[in-house]
Amino acid sequence: MDLTINLTSLEFETGLSEYERNFTYLRSRAAALSVCGCGHAVFLTQLLSLLREKLKDMSNKSHRPLNIGILGGGSIGKKLAMVLLAMPGFRPSDINISTKRPETLSEFSKSGVPCYRDNRRLAGWADVLFLCVARAQLLHVCAELRSHLPAHCLVYSFTSAVPVRRLSLLLGHSFVLKPQYDVVACDSAQMGRHHNQVTETLKDEEVVSATCPLSVTAFSASGALSSGQQWVSALLYGLLNICTAEGLGSSQSLQLLNELLQTSSSTGVLTCQSFVNASCASTLTNSEEPFPWINLIDAQTKQTPLSSYLSGHEALQSCISAMYHKTFSGL
C-alpha cells in the first residue's frame, strides 16, 4: 500500500523542481516496462510448461517440470521470481537464481528457491533462461555463457538496449527471444504507481488487458508500449522448435500447438503454411517429416509466414489473447 496516496505534501513529485518534473514520465514508463516485461515472461513460461505437459501426454514418457533460470538478482529478477512463485503450478525448486550476491536473496532461499553465484551452472540446468542483468554487465555475462548454453535452452532477454541479433552473436546462441517495446503517443491512464508490486498489479484485469502483447497498446503514463505481433509469432516459432527438438513430425507438432492454443476452424487452425513457405510446406503436408529448425533471430527481425498469417486472423489473435488472460486468472 502506498501511504502517500492523497497526501500531496509527502508524494515524490513534491520535492522536484519544475525542470525535474518534466522527466517524471520516465518513472512511469520504467514501471510499465517492468509490468509488461514480467507479464510477457510469465506468459512465455506458462506456455512452455503447458507444452511440456502435452508432450508428456503425447509420448507417454515422463517429463520433468520446466526448469526456470533467472540470471540476475536485481529489481527485475526479483519481481519476475515473485510473480512466478505466485503462479499455480510452479514450485520454488523449479526456479534457480544466479546472482553476484546470493546472500541478498534470503527471502527466496528460505522459500526453497536455490540461489547461487554460478552462471554456467544455471545455463546448463535451465530450459528457459531469463537474462535480467544491466547492460554494463552484459558483455561479461555473455562471454561467461558462451559455449555453455545447451541448444534446447531458450534465452529470454530483459536487456532492452541491445538488439537481438547482437545479443545472439555475443552468446553464440540463436535460440533467443527478446521483446522490443516501442513507445507511441496516447492518452492512457497513469498505471505505473504500483510498479514495485508487480504480482498485485497483474491481478488487475484492466492491467492484464493493457499488457496483452496482441492489444493495440500497453500502458504508460506518457504514451503506450507496443510489442507488436512479431514477438508473438517468434514465441510460437520457439514452441514449434521445441516440438522439432522432441522429434515430433509436422502433423504431430501442429496437432499439439493447435490443442495448446485451443484453436478451431473458426479461429484459424495452424497449418504447415502458417509457419513455412509454400515449397517447404508442400514437402511436410501429409508426411511425418519434422519442421526445420526456425532461426528465432530472423523470426524477430524479418517478415515471416507466421507473422503474415497472424496479422490476417483476428479470431486467432483473440484466441491467443484469451490464453494470456487465463495465465493470470489464478494469481
FENKA-V21775 format. One record per residue. RES is the residue in three letters. PSI is psi in whole degrees, -180 to 180 (999 if undefined). Layout:
res->RES psi->PSI
res->RES psi->PSI
This chain:
res->MET psi->135
res->ASP psi->108
res->LEU psi->-12
res->THR psi->-6
res->ILE psi->130
res->ASN psi->5
res->LEU psi->86
res->THR psi->-40
res->SER psi->-20
res->LEU psi->-3
res->GLU psi->153
res->PHE psi->-44
res->GLU psi->-21
res->THR psi->-35
res->GLY psi->5
res->LEU psi->149
res->SER psi->169
res->GLU psi->-39
res->TYR psi->-44
res->GLU psi->-30
res->ARG psi->-22
res->ASN psi->-17
res->PHE psi->8
res->THR psi->-22
res->TYR psi->-25
res->LEU psi->-32
res->ARG psi->-46
res->SER psi->-35
res->ARG psi->-41
res->ALA psi->-38
res->ALA psi->-43
res->ALA psi->-40
res->LEU psi->-39
res->SER psi->-47
res->VAL psi->-46
res->CYS psi->-46
res->GLY psi->-46
res->CYS psi->-39
res->GLY psi->-45
res->HIS psi->-37
res->ALA psi->-40
res->VAL psi->-38
res->PHE psi->-46
res->LEU psi->-47
res->THR psi->-41
res->GLN psi->-42
res->LEU psi->-41
res->LEU psi->-40
res->SER psi->-43
res->LEU psi->-38
res->LEU psi->-41
res->ARG psi->-39
res->GLU psi->-41
res->LYS psi->-36
res->LEU psi->-38
res->LYS psi->-43
res->ASP psi->-37
res->MET psi->-39
res->SER psi->-12
res->ASN psi->26
res->LYS psi->156
res->SER psi->130
res->HIS psi->130
res->ARG psi->161
res->PRO psi->160
res->LEU psi->129
res->ASN psi->118
res->ILE psi->113
res->GLY psi->133
res->ILE psi->115
res->LEU psi->106
res->GLY psi->123
res->GLY psi->27
res->GLY psi->-156
res->SER psi->-52
res->ILE psi->-44
res->GLY psi->-42
res->LYS psi->-43
res->LYS psi->-42
res->LEU psi->-45
res->ALA psi->-41
res->MET psi->-43
res->VAL psi->-44
res->LEU psi->-40
res->LEU psi->-25
res->ALA psi->-12
res->MET psi->134
res->PRO psi->139
res->GLY psi->-17
res->PHE psi->128
res->ARG psi->155
res->PRO psi->-36
res->SER psi->-14
res->ASP psi->-10
res->ILE psi->132
res->ASN psi->143
res->ILE psi->129
res->SER psi->129
res->THR psi->160
res->LYS psi->-28
res->ARG psi->76
res->PRO psi->-21
res->GLU psi->-17
res->THR psi->-1
res->LEU psi->36
res->SER psi->-33
res->GLU psi->-33
res->PHE psi->-40
res->SER psi->-42
res->LYS psi->-28
res->SER psi->-6
res->GLY psi->6
res->VAL psi->119
res->PRO psi->124
res->CYS psi->128
res->TYR psi->175
res->ARG psi->86
res->ASP psi->88
res->ASN psi->-36
res->ARG psi->-38
res->ARG psi->-43
res->LEU psi->-44
res->ALA psi->-40
res->GLY psi->-22
res->TRP psi->-34
res->ALA psi->144
res->ASP psi->-35
res->VAL psi->131
res->LEU psi->117
res->PHE psi->118
res->LEU psi->109
res->CYS psi->51
res->VAL psi->157
res->ALA psi->157
res->ARG psi->-33
res->ALA psi->-25
res->GLN psi->-9
res->LEU psi->-44
res->LEU psi->-45
res->HIS psi->-44
res->VAL psi->-44
res->CYS psi->-40
res->ALA psi->-36
res->GLU psi->-36
res->LEU psi->-24
res->ARG psi->133
res->SER psi->5
res->HIS psi->6
res->LEU psi->119
res->PRO psi->150
res->ALA psi->-32
res->HIS psi->-10
res->CYS psi->120
res->LEU psi->117
res->VAL psi->128
res->TYR psi->123
res->SER psi->131
res->PHE psi->-6
res->THR psi->98
res->SER psi->-21
res->ALA psi->-11
res->VAL psi->121
res->PRO psi->151
res->VAL psi->-35
res->ARG psi->-40
res->ARG psi->-41
res->LEU psi->-41
res->SER psi->-41
res->LEU psi->-40
res->LEU psi->-36
res->LEU psi->-20
res->GLY psi->39
res->HIS psi->129
res->SER psi->-7
res->PHE psi->70
res->VAL psi->135
res->LEU psi->133
res->LYS psi->119
res->PRO psi->147
res->GLN psi->110
res->TYR psi->127
res->ASP psi->141
res->VAL psi->124
res->VAL psi->145
res->ALA psi->138
res->CYS psi->168
res->ASP psi->64
res->SER psi->158
res->ALA psi->155
res->GLN psi->113
res->MET psi->9
res->GLY psi->0
res->ARG psi->-28
res->HIS psi->29
res->HIS psi->-20
res->ASN psi->-6
res->GLN psi->63
res->VAL psi->-41
res->THR psi->-47
res->GLU psi->-39
res->THR psi->-39
res->LEU psi->0
res->LYS psi->-14
res->ASP psi->118
res->GLU psi->-34
res->GLU psi->-40
res->VAL psi->-43
res->VAL psi->-43
res->SER psi->-40
res->ALA psi->-31
res->THR psi->-6
res->CYS psi->125
res->PRO psi->-17
res->LEU psi->5
res->SER psi->161
res->VAL psi->-43
res->THR psi->155
res->ALA psi->155
res->PHE psi->149
res->SER psi->155
res->ALA psi->-39
res->SER psi->-6
res->GLY psi->-174
res->ALA psi->149
res->LEU psi->124
res->SER psi->124
res->SER psi->-15
res->GLY psi->176
res->GLN psi->-16
res->GLN psi->-39
res->TRP psi->-42
res->VAL psi->-44
res->SER psi->-38
res->ALA psi->-37
res->LEU psi->-44
res->LEU psi->-36
res->TYR psi->-36
res->GLY psi->-42
res->LEU psi->-39
res->LEU psi->-41
res->ASN psi->-38
res->ILE psi->-40
res->CYS psi->-42
res->THR psi->-43
res->ALA psi->-27
res->GLU psi->-3
res->GLY psi->17
res->LEU psi->143
res->GLY psi->169
res->SER psi->-42
res->SER psi->-38
res->GLN psi->-42
res->SER psi->-44
res->LEU psi->-42
res->GLN psi->-45
res->LEU psi->-45
res->LEU psi->-38
res->ASN psi->-37
res->GLU psi->-41
res->LEU psi->-45
res->LEU psi->-3
res->GLN psi->45
res->THR psi->165
res->SER psi->177
res->SER psi->-27
res->SER psi->-22
res->THR psi->-13
res->GLY psi->85
res->VAL psi->138
res->LEU psi->131
res->THR psi->179
res->CYS psi->-42
res->GLN psi->-12
res->SER psi->-29
res->PHE psi->-34
res->VAL psi->167
res->ASN psi->169
res->ALA psi->-41
res->SER psi->-42
res->CYS psi->-40
res->ALA psi->-35
res->SER psi->-29
res->THR psi->-19
res->LEU psi->-32
res->THR psi->135
res->ASN psi->28
res->SER psi->169
res->GLU psi->17
res->GLU psi->139
res->PRO psi->160
res->PHE psi->150
res->PRO psi->155
res->TRP psi->128
res->ILE psi->129
res->ASN psi->111
res->LEU psi->-25
res->ILE psi->-46
res->ASP psi->-38
res->ALA psi->-25
res->GLN psi->-12
res->THR psi->-8
res->LYS psi->160
res->GLN psi->134
res->THR psi->163
res->PRO psi->-38
res->LEU psi->-41
res->SER psi->-36
res->SER psi->-42
res->TYR psi->-44
res->LEU psi->-41
res->SER psi->-23
res->GLY psi->3
res->HIS psi->90
res->GLU psi->-34
res->ALA psi->-38
res->LEU psi->-40
res->GLN psi->-42
res->SER psi->-35
res->CYS psi->-44
res->ILE psi->-39
res->SER psi->-38
res->ALA psi->-37
res->MET psi->-39
res->TYR psi->-46
res->HIS psi->-42
res->LYS psi->-31
res->THR psi->-37
res->PHE psi->6
res->SER psi->-21
res->GLY psi->1
res->LEU psi->999
